[in-house]
Amino acid sequence: MNHNQNQNQNQNQQSSEGSRHDDDAALTEFLASLMDYTPTIPDELVEHYLAKSGFQCPDVRLIRLVAVATQKFVSEVATDALQQCKARQASVVKDKRDKQQKDKRLILTMEDLSRALREYGVNVKHQEYFADSPSTGLDPASREE
């Protein structure tokens, strides 16, 4: 091996070690910041489901990391389901749309949620429920029939 190749190899190794050190420092800082963060999903709930799946961990930082990842997943699924709902309601035929303009509420259905979850590899099997109208289950005062 000549001197230039040896020097390049040493520089690559040093930059790789420096990059690894930066990554380790960033990870350590991130994990420390989790101690000051209160996730939406309580630690106890995360611990319960982790224990149920056979995972025991005394480190609260790891529990909170799972909670944050779960919160992000649920948020993304909810956002995607909302997009599915908006797309479905936008594709309503014109004559029905005129009536719907009065009521701009979005109604999230199991179909919207199932489609959003399917994008993440989660297949939901659900019972078919039959309703005589979309307003079934609403407060009788708010029904327009």
N, C-alpha and C positions, 0 to 999 in steps of 0.2 A: 504494500500500500504506500503510495507516495505521501508527501507531507501535506499537500493541499486537500487530498481526500480525508486524511486523518483529522485535519483542522475543521473541515466541513462537518464531519461526523460528530466531533465534540461540540460544535456550535448547535447542531440539531438536537443533540441530547440535552444540552443546557437549556435551550428554548423549550423543549418538551417538559423538562423538570420545572421550569419557571411557570409554564402554563398550568401544569398540574398543581403547583403550589397556589396559584391564583384561584383555580377552581376549588381547591380544598378550603381556602380562606373564604371564598364566597359562600360555599356550602355551610361552613361553620357559622358565618354571620347570619345566613338565612335561618338555620335551625335555632340560633339564639333568639332571633326576632319572633319566632313562633311562641316563645314563652310569654311574650307581651301581647299576643294576639288572642282574641276570643272568637273562635269560629262560630258560625251559625249552628252547626251540628255539635251538640254537647259531647265532651270527652267521654262521658259515661256511655252514651249511645254507641260511639265508635268502638270503645273497649268491649261493649257487649257483643257487637257483631264480629269483631275480630276474634274474641274468645270463642264465639259460636263456631267460627270457621277453623278453630284450633291454633290461633296465633295469640301468644301472650307476650306483652312487651311492657316493661316498667317505665320506659322512656316517654314522658309526656310529649316531647317534641315530635316523636314519630307518630303518636296518636293524633296530634294536631295536623301533621303533614297529611295523614290519611283523610282527616276531616276537611282540610282545604281542597284536596284533590276531589273528594266526593262532592263538595259544594260546587266546585267548578263544573263537574260532570252534570249535576242536576241543573245548574244554571244554563249550560249549553243545550241540554235536552229541552228545557222549558222554552228557550229562545227559538229552537228549531220547531217545536210544537206550535208556538205562536205563529211562525211563518207558514206552517202547514195550514193552520186555521184560517189565516188571512187569505192564502191562496185558494182554499176551498170556498170561502165565502165570496171571493171575487169572481169565482167561476159560476156563480148562481145565475140562472137564466134572467133575462132583462125584466120580465113581468114580476118576478119575485123580488128583484132588486129594488123596485120602486117602493114596495111595502117595507123592505128591510132598511131603507134609508131613514125611516122614522126611528128605528131601533139600531143604534150603531154598536151595541154590545157584541163582543166577540164571545162565542161559546166554544170552549175547548172540548173536543170530543175524544173518546177513547181511540177513535180512528186516527186523529191528529197525533196523539201521543204515541200510538203504536208505530206510525210512520216515522216519527222523529227517532224513536228508540231503535228502529230497524237500521237506521243509518249508522248506529254505533254497535251493531251486531247483537242487539237484544231483541229477541222475538217474544212478543207478548201474546199469550193465548187468553182470550177473555170470552166470557159468556155473551151471547147475543141477547140484548135487551130490546124489547119492542115497545115503542111509544106511539100513541095515536097522533101526536103532534110535537113539534120542537119545544112547545111551551109546557109540556108535561113536567111536573115537578116544580114549576115556578109558583110563586105566590098568586092565588086566584085574582087578586086585585090588579096584578100587572099583566094578566093574560089579555091578548087581543084575538078574539075568535070570531 
